[in-house]
């Protein structure tokens, strides 16, 4: 099956303040399968936000190709279809909210697609219900909490009905409750609405919820596997300046101390079970 998004031998550079080109990606390859939930990890400057913008044509490669459903992002005639296919949500919802009423903001994208008013109304209502914000449809966005604003921003993308939603650190500016709210919506998008989801994050517990974790360092992929297999490589991740989920960190330290516990635990429950089994063996 053709992947939804394919980066093939992509090279990308950007100019610094002196207009000198800084090479960020070189012969970079990545595929995103339809219906998958992929998390991308990496420290600042690793290239993860750059690939998010490559996914829908906000960035264009210096060489190589980026295709979305077989459409080349370098072909300007494809751009509208590509951006209808891949929607982007950024970390600061205030940068994506453009209207003074919630439902008007969610309607902005469908209106720009030139859809009939009846279809716009239907999409706005469905999108707001999908992120549990329908009761706030007549509210002013600036009066909402950070988590609520981010859910409105996500609803605005959902209303355009993309196949894939790419979220670039959407919880970075939120408190724990707001983070939990947004992650619940992200899981719902993938598992109930069958959207392809790419989550770029620096929170290990969020990444652990994905089906697949891609770890980047200095513009290269250093790990690409299931969450369990990636996070069990604790020393590799630490060498890239990354942490692991706290239960994984605890099991790693116990193992280093000579207590034989597997390092592929991701949740508190898994960690408790592993320690319990070890104690029963003694």
C-alpha positions in Angstrom: 0.0 0.0 0.0 1.2 3.5 -0.9 2.0 5.4 2.4 0.0 8.5 3.0 3.2 10.6 3.3 6.6 9.8 1.9 9.8 11.7 2.3 12.3 10.3 -0.2 16.0 11.3 0.0 15.0 14.8 1.3 17.6 17.4 1.9 16.6 20.7 3.6 18.5 23.8 4.7 17.6 27.1 6.1 19.5 30.5 6.2 20.9 31.7 9.6 20.9 35.4 10.6 24.0 35.9 8.3 22.1 34.3 5.4 24.4 31.3 5.6 22.8 28.0 4.7 22.5 25.6 7.6 21.9 22.0 6.5 19.3 20.3 8.7 18.2 17.2 6.7 20.3 15.3 4.2 19.0 12.3 2.2 16.3 11.9 4.8 13.7 9.1 4.4 10.4 8.6 6.3 7.0 7.1 5.5 3.7 7.6 7.4 1.1 4.9 6.9 -2.6 5.6 6.6 -4.4 5.2 9.9 -1.3 5.1 12.0 -0.5 7.1 15.1 3.2 8.1 15.0 5.0 10.1 17.6 8.2 12.0 16.7 10.7 12.8 19.4 13.9 14.9 19.4 15.5 17.7 21.3 15.4 21.3 20.0 17.1 21.6 16.6 16.7 17.9 15.8 14.5 18.6 12.7 11.2 17.4 14.0 9.3 20.7 13.4 10.9 21.0 10.0 9.5 17.6 8.8 6.1 18.6 10.2 6.1 21.6 7.8 7.4 19.4 5.0 4.4 17.1 5.4 2.0 19.7 4.0 4.2 21.9 1.9 4.9 24.8 4.3 8.5 23.7 3.8 9.7 22.5 0.4 12.8 20.3 0.1 16.1 21.5 -1.5 16.3 18.1 -3.1 14.5 14.8 -3.0 10.7 14.6 -2.9 7.8 14.8 -0.5 4.6 13.2 -1.6 1.1 13.2 0.0 -1.2 10.5 -1.4 1.1 10.4 -4.3 1.0 14.2 -4.9 4.3 16.0 -5.0 4.5 19.0 -2.7 6.9 20.7 -5.1 4.0 20.9 -7.7 2.1 24.1 -6.9 -1.0 22.8 -8.5 -1.2 20.1 -5.8 -1.0 22.5 -2.8 -4.7 23.0 -2.1 -5.3 19.2 -2.2 -2.3 18.5 -0.1 -3.4 21.0 2.6 -6.9 19.5 2.5 -5.2 16.1 3.2 -2.7 17.1 5.9 -3.8 19.6 8.6 -1.3 21.2 11.0 -1.8 22.2 14.6 0.9 24.2 16.3 1.9 24.6 19.9 0.4 28.0 20.5 -3.4 27.9 19.8 -3.6 31.8 19.9 -1.6 31.8 16.6 -4.3 29.7 14.9 -7.5 31.3 16.3 -8.7 34.1 14.0 -12.3 34.8 15.0 -14.0 36.3 18.0 -16.5 33.5 18.4 -15.6 29.8 18.7 -17.9 28.5 16.0 -16.9 31.3 13.6 -13.2 30.3 14.1 -14.0 26.6 13.3 -15.9 27.7 10.2 -13.0 29.7 8.8 -11.3 26.8 7.1 -14.4 25.3 5.4 -15.4 28.8 4.3 -12.1 29.2 2.5 -12.7 25.9 0.8 -15.9 27.5 -0.7 -18.2 24.9 0.8 -22.0 25.5 0.9 -23.3 27.1 4.1 -25.3 24.0 5.0 -22.2 21.8 4.7 -20.1 24.3 6.8 -22.7 24.3 9.5 -22.7 20.5 9.6 -18.9 20.3 9.7 -18.6 22.9 12.4 -21.1 21.2 14.7 -19.5 17.8 14.1 -16.0 19.1 14.7 -16.9 20.9 17.9 -18.7 17.8 19.2 -15.7 15.6 18.4 -13.5 17.7 20.7 -16.2 18.2 23.4 -16.4 21.9 22.7 -19.9 22.2 21.2 -21.4 23.8 24.4 -18.8 26.6 24.0 -19.6 27.3 20.3 -20.9 30.9 21.1 -18.0 31.7 23.6 -15.2 34.1 22.9 -11.9 32.1 22.4 -9.8 34.5 24.5 -11.9 33.6 27.6 -11.2 29.9 27.3 -8.5 27.9 29.1 -5.3 26.9 27.2 -6.6 23.4 26.8 -9.9 24.6 25.5 -8.3 26.9 23.0 -6.1 24.1 21.7 -9.2 21.9 21.3 -10.9 24.7 19.3 -7.7 24.9 17.1 -7.9 21.1 16.5 -11.7 21.4 15.7 -10.8 24.0 13.1 -8.5 21.4 11.4 -11.1 18.6 11.8 -13.7 20.7 10.1 -11.6 20.7 6.9 -11.8 16.9 7.1 -8.1 16.1 6.4 -7.0 12.4 6.3 -4.0 13.3 8.5 -3.5 15.7 11.4 0.0 16.7 12.3 0.4 18.2 15.8 3.6 20.1 16.5 4.0 20.1 20.3 0.3 20.9 20.9 0.6 20.5 24.7 3.8 22.5 25.3 2.1 25.5 26.7 -0.6 23.7 28.7 -0.9 22.7 32.3 -1.3 19.0 33.2 -5.1 19.1 32.9 -5.0 20.8 29.5 -2.4 18.3 28.3 -4.6 15.4 29.4 -7.6 17.0 27.6 -5.7 17.4 24.3 -4.2 13.9 24.5 -7.7 12.4 25.0 -8.8 14.2 21.8 -5.7 13.0 19.9 -6.4 9.4 20.8 -10.0 9.8 19.8 -9.0 11.2 16.4 -6.9 8.2 15.7 -8.9 5.3 17.3 -12.5 6.4 16.8 -12.4 8.8 13.8 -9.6 6.8 12.0 -7.4 9.8 11.3 -3.8 9.4 10.6 -2.0 11.3 13.5 1.6 12.5 13.7 2.4 13.9 17.2 5.6 15.9 17.6 6.3 16.1 21.4 8.9 16.3 24.0 6.8 14.6 26.6 7.7 10.9 26.9 4.4 9.8 28.4 2.6 11.3 25.4 4.9 9.6 22.9 4.4 6.3 24.7 0.7 6.4 23.7 1.6 6.1 19.9 1.7 2.9 17.9 5.1 4.0 16.5 7.8 6.2 17.8 10.4 8.0 15.6 13.4 9.5 17.4 15.4 12.2 15.6 18.9 13.6 16.5 20.7 16.2 14.3 18.4 15.7 11.3 18.7 11.9 11.4 16.4 9.1 12.6 18.2 7.1 15.3 15.2 4.9 16.3 12.0 3.9 14.7 9.9 1.2 16.2 7.1 0.5 18.7 7.0 2.6 21.9 8.1 -0.4 23.9 11.1 -1.2 21.7 12.2 2.4 21.4 12.0 3.3 25.1 13.7 0.1 26.1 16.8 1.7 24.5 17.4 4.0 27.5 21.0 4.7 26.9 20.5 5.5 23.2 17.8 8.0 24.1 19.9 9.6 26.9 22.8 10.0 24.5 20.4 12.1 22.3 19.5 14.3 25.3 16.1 12.7 25.8 14.4 11.2 28.8 12.2 8.1 29.0 8.9 7.6 30.8 9.3 7.5 34.6 8.3 3.9 35.0 10.9 3.0 32.3 13.5 5.1 34.1 12.8 3.3 37.4 13.0 -0.2 35.8 16.3 0.9 34.1 17.8 2.0 37.4 16.7 -1.2 39.2 18.3 -3.3 36.4 21.5 -1.3 36.6 21.5 -2.0 40.4 21.4 -5.7 39.7 17.7 -6.3 40.0 16.6 -8.1 36.9 13.6 -6.1 35.6 12.9 -5.5 31.9 13.3 -2.0 30.7 10.3 -2.1 28.3 7.7 -1.1 30.8 5.9 2.1 29.9 3.1 2.6 32.5 3.0 2.6 36.3 0.9 -0.6 36.2 3.4 -2.4 34.1 6.2 -1.3 36.4 4.3 -2.5 39.5 3.6 -5.8 37.8 7.3 -6.3 36.9 8.5 -5.5 40.4 5.8 -7.7 41.9 6.8 -10.6 39.7 10.5 -10.1 40.7 9.6 -10.1 44.4 7.6 -13.3 44.0 10.6 -15.0 42.4 12.8 -14.3 45.4 
